[in-house]
Amino acid sequence: MEHYQSWRDLEKLGINYLTGESCGLSMRLLCDVNEIGRKTIETFLRCKLIDGSNWNTRVNGEPAVASVMLTRSVFKDLAAFAHLEQTGKPVRLTDNEVMGLTGNEDADYIRQVESRFNGRWIGMTNHPGTGIDNAHGMSGRTV
């Protein structure tokens, strides 16, 4: 099981927290991303990051390709989304962390997690749409 408790834990998902000093309001954190992190952020926010805007050269051993300013409060949602999108494995959201399954856990271990940590499971669903986006029922348009 993967544990995501701090911004530092997102580096394994291609998102490297750099500093909170870049935001004049102290609301956002500057992060560099590698190509995997970039695709995840762009899908999560439905936006395009600017090529070559990165501050450092590497993220999790891969070349950094862009940077992004993210609010501090988005951490748990982003960690859960990134784990789901990159691994396809469910995550358990708790008060303090995101725990992502890796596929190596047996049923007894999962039951122990459920009994010890209050939270909820989020997993990939078979909803209509393209990837993680839903399709509008009447028009068929992907939202």
C-alpha positions, 0 to 999 in steps of 0.5 A, spaced: 500 500 500 502 506 498 501 512 503 500 519 501 501 524 507 505 530 505 506 534 498 513 530 498 509 523 497 507 526 491 514 526 487 513 518 486 507 520 482 511 526 478 509 532 482 515 535 486 513 540 491 518 546 491 516 552 495 510 556 498 514 562 498 512 563 490 505 565 492 505 572 495 498 570 498 501 564 501 495 560 498 499 556 493 505 551 492 510 551 487 511 544 484 515 542 478 512 536 474 515 530 470 511 528 464 507 523 468 505 528 473 504 533 467 499 529 464 496 527 471 495 535 473 492 537 466 487 531 466 485 533 474 485 541 472 483 540 465 488 545 463 495 545 459 501 547 463 506 551 459 512 547 456 519 549 460 516 553 465 519 548 470 524 551 476 528 544 477 531 539 472 528 533 475 522 530 478 523 523 481 529 521 476 525 524 470 526 530 466 522 536 469 517 539 464 513 544 467 511 547 473 504 549 477 502 553 483 497 549 487 493 550 493 494 547 499 487 544 500 487 540 494 493 535 496 488 529 498 484 530 492 490 530 487 493 525 491 487 520 490 486 522 483 493 521 481 494 514 484 487 512 481 489 515 474 496 512 474 495 505 477 488 504 476 488 501 483 483 504 489 485 509 494 482 510 501 481 517 503 482 518 511 482 524 515 490 524 515 492 521 509 490 517 502 492 510 502 493 507 495 492 499 493 498 496 489 495 490 488 499 486 493 494 486 498 490 480 500 483 481 503 485 480 510 490 486 510 484 490 506 479 489 512 484 491 517 485 497 513 478 498 513 477 497 521 483 501 523 482 507 519 475 511 518 475 513 511 472 511 504 474 507 498 474 511 491 475 506 485 475 506 478 468 506 475 465 503 469 461 510 468 460 512 460 465 517 458 472 517 456 477 516 461 475 519 467 470 524 464 463 523 464 458 523 458 452 527 458 446 522 458 442 526 453 447 529 448 453 524 449 457 530 449 463 528 454 464 533 459 
